[in-house]
Amino acid sequence: IVQFRENVAKLIDIVTLKILSAFESAMFYQDFKLFAVYLAVGVSLEAKEVSIEEWLLFLYGSEYHSASECINIHKNPHPELLSEATWNLISYLEKIGNGAYKGISEDLVAHYYEWEIWRTNKTPQVTPLPGIYKEKLAKPFEKLLLMKILCPEKVLEFGDWFTTCILGDLSKIIKHPTISQLLPKETRVNKPLIIFKEEGEDPTAQIMKIAGEELKLGVFTLSKDSEIDIKKAIEASKKQSEKPEFLWIYVKEAHTVPEFGKFIAEKIKEFSAPPLDLNDKFRLILSLNPCRLPRTVLTQGVRLVMQGSKSMKSKVIKTLSMFQHHETVPSTLGVSSDKVSPQYRRLMLNLSIMHVMLEKRNVFGTKAWTRPFHITSGEIEIAGKLAFYILEAYKEPSFGASQNISGSIAQRPAVIPWESLRTILEEITIGGRIIEEYDRKLLGSIIDLYINEDVCVGNYSAKENSPYRVPAKDTYPELIKYVESTVPEEDDYDICNVGTDATIIGQRTELERLLVQLKSIEYRKSMKTFGKVEKSASIELAVITMNKVLDELPEHGITKEEMNPIIMEPKKGLLYGHHMFLLQEVARFNSLIKCIQNAIAEIRQSLHTGNLMSSALEGIYESFAENRVSSAFSGYTWNHSLGAWVTMLKKRIAFIQSWLKAGEIKVYWLGGFIRPKGLFNSLLMYYSQKFEQSIEKISLIQEISSFKTPAEVTGDLPDTIYVSDLYLINAKFNLETNVLEDLSREDQLALPGSIKYSSLPLVAFIPTAEPKGKSGDFECNAYYLPSKEGKIGNLDNLIAKIEIPTDLRVHYWILKGVMITCINPDLNVQSSLII
């Protein structure tokens, strides 16, 4: 029996390692990291090292608990550093974990600076906790949970530490295979190599090197036009009796034609069935972005993940090494290396830094770009060659000052046509695929900073106090050595120019993505227990959430019992434009309320009877379980929690009811409408009716008023209307100087969330038949949600463009990502309804 148990234990170890190796070889690093964390949590839950309450608190935060459970009776010791939401969460923490966390609020008050030292330490996971909690909270997950509450930006970085504590160092146990290890040994005629690659990665050079000349490699890029040729090449290469043109077929971008996957599945079945007259040297290789493939292809094929270097530093060195390689191959640039100037090499280092920075901005999603876009290494390579040809054409360059980070300009003659080079990069080489107007402006501002004559002189940095600098070095080895010795291993998000504390914001953004995936896994796990007596936490959460939502909504919607009669008074047989808009909004809100009520009723019936839900209804149920807003309830994709959205919905309904009752109002709340962009069109129609002029002759000019709140508005200008509750992100408007300026450090510390913003004074809209001419003010985009997407779903997110006076260059504010939003960025924190 003892021997049997030992053998079973060994067998479990072998099978587990096989499964982990299979997962690791077919997963991107971030996905395997997620898998490892979930596996470590599962082991800890099974061993009773972690309670289900601790796991749910880590996963959902305050979303899973009522407001009364999360009120901390102790005074927050430092509200400028700890938000009230965080402080209240610590109160709930004391109630779980078998008393291990008991008294932690009092200890934080009494010994706050000791806790602050631990919280701000670079390695809090291995630093002892203050006082008695050094012994009380010694388990890995307990420290991870405290990090999630007190310093969430460090959780993702030290997730590997937690998994290593529980599972061991997986990097030493599991070895990631390379292309050369799999080709041709691990592949077969009926066993293709499937390479899932990250954006910007290209395995072509490696495959060509392995194949050599003997194996006759055919390289194809899949498209609708080339699909037929690729299929013919595969058919011609497979048979032993024929002499094919190619022995290996390599298909790039194999995800672009969905039907091609079915063809490959059919070929695998055909190649596996006797009688076989197949060329045993034949190999099929596919490289593609992550996508769905037929099960046969995935199970029969050898899967490999190809991803770039993980750190920003290593990516800069990799790109710079590519440019160094150009000098060793004379045909690449068309000249020998002695013709390449030191100025060009320095420019290539800054181009490499810009490439990495543009890619890293994608971490911030729509906080950085309207639509995240990826720049391939091929596009950067072409940009480098183009820069060389332009520099080579001017033998005696005059390197003068171009512009600095503050936006001031120094006028000096430049022999090299820098503006032409920047325009080509912005419009064709790098920015050719960008379609959004905001992103084009942003890219242009970034290229202005990175591609200019100051870079060629040396000792240049596009951002002040950044470790990413261009030294006055002359050769590529010297430049690479400089990067290796001066740039830190940790990623520097501040280089992305998305506002202050960008590193913290970036780390928290990546953590939120991880938690969204973990919540999704928890939901799918709960669905496996659906119909059983024992329901999981996700189902209980969904039921609690639905009950709270119904309690917050008016049962019969918005009624017109108290509607002011003036709304229905026509002007020449037509209602006034803004009154028609109001009645349309009433209908939209009532339709939304009915949609929510019906969906909850159907979900309740399914849960009660055990009947299967439709896919649409299951999606709504999943959103309740994960405390997020279903797209069925809003045309916009809200990033706020469901509790915050419902609180907001109550306020919006109250605003519409107040307008119905008053009939006419002076101050409009854009965030209170479902289709806010329609307000301005309806006002133009109203003024056209009132002044009896063609609507084409009427326009609305904007001014930043001196009013901070609606209560201050006077009736001095009867035809002027005001818009309230607008939030200016990454800047503030100074009412004393009447110009835009940066947020101070004190302003930022006073904000609980990761988005830094200020309240904008009321904006006045004045009707006129004489439109205001173009000014030098900053034309700031005003969005409904705090996202730079012009459209979200099928609705307009870009509401208007508001001109704000500034004494700095407009590009300065574009680089900082300054924008206006109608919805408070800290809506989650300020919500009174916690679900």
Number of C-alpha atoms within 10 A of each C-alpha: 6 7 8 9 10 11 12 12 11 12 12 12 12 12 11 12 15 13 11 17 18 16 15 24 20 20 20 18 16 12 15 16 18 18 19 22 22 16 15 20 20 14 15 18 15 11 10 10 15 19 16 14 15 17 18 18 20 19 21 17 17 22 22 23 18 13 15 10 14 19 16 18 11 13 12 18 17 13 15 15 15 19 19 19 19 22 24 22 22 24 22 21 24 16 15 16 17 9 11 17 20 19 15 16 24 15 16 20 15 12 14 16 13 14 18 15 14 21 20 12 14 11 12 20 22 12 14 14 20 18 12 10 16 12 12 14 17 13 13 19 24 20 20 23 19 20 21 21 20 23 21 21 21 23 25 21 14 16 16 19 19 21 22 17 13 18 16 14 13 16 11 7 11 15 11 14 14 13 17 14 10 14 18 17 8 14 19 19 18 24 21 26 26 22 25 24 20 17 18 15 16 21 14 13 8 12 18 16 10 14 17 10 9 8 16 16 20 18 17 18 16 22 16 9 9 11 17 11 12 21 14 10 18 22 12 16 23 26 16 15 10 12 12 18 13 20 24 25 21 25 21 21 17 24 21 16 12 13 12 20 19 15 13 21 19 14 18 19 13 13 17 13 9 7 8 11 12 17 17 13 15 25 25 23 21 22 24 21 18 15 10 10 16 16 12 15 24 17 10 18 23 21 22 23 23 23 18 15 12 11 15 22 21 17 17 25 20 17 21 24 17 16 21 18 13 19 19 12 13 12 10 13 18 13 13 14 14 8 11 16 16 18 21 19 24 27 24 29 28 25 24 25 25 23 22 21 20 20 18 21 23 18 20 20 18 15 22 24 24 21 19 18 17 17 17 16 18 13 16 23 20 14 19 22 17 17 21 18 12 15 21 16 10 12 11 10 16 13 18 18 17 20 17 17 14 13 15 12 12 11 10 11 11 16 15 20 13 18 13 11 18 21 15 17 24 22 15 14 20 20 19 12 13 18 11 14 10 19 21 19 14 22 21 20 19 23 19 20 22 22 23 24 22 22 30 25 20 18 13 19 22 25 18 13 10 12 14 23 23 25 19 17 18 15 16 20 13 13 20 18 11 15 21 15 9 12 17 14 12 10 16 21 23 20 25 25 19 24 24 18 15 19 18 17 22 25 20 21 19 17 18 16 12 19 16 14 14 18 20 16 13 19 20 14 13 17 17 11 13 17 15 10 7 8 14 17 16 23 21 13 18 21 17 17 22 22 11 15 19 15 9 13 19 13 11 9 16 18 12 12 8 11 16 15 11 15 20 15 13 11 12 8 7 11 17 23 21 21 23 15 20 21 15 13 20 21 12 15 19 16 13 16 19 15 13 18 15 11 19 20 11 14 22 15 13 16 15 10 10 12 12 13 15 11 9 11 17 15 15 23 24 22 20 26 26 26 26 21 23 19 14 16 15 14 16 20 17 17 14 17 21 25 24 22 20 22 20 21 20 14 14 19 20 14 17 20 18 15 17 25 17 15 15 14 11 16 19 18 18 22 24 21 23 21 19 23 18 16 19 18 15 18 22 21 19 20 22 20 18 13 10 9 13 13 16 10 12 19 21 20 18 19 17 21 17 15 18 16 13 17 8 9 17 10 9 7 10 9 13 16 21 22 20 21 23 23 24 25 24 22 25 22 21 13 15 7 10 15 17 20 17 15 18 10 9 9 15 19 15 14 18 20 17 17 20 23 24 20 18 24 25 24 21 21 20 16 19 14 14 11 12 11 7 8 10 13 17 23 18 19 18 23 28 29 23 23 26 27 23 19 17 17 13 9 16 18 24 21 23 16 15 19 18 18 20 17 13 16 15 17 19 19 24 23 21 19 22 22 24 30 27 23 19 23 24 17 17 22 19 15 16 14 19 24 27
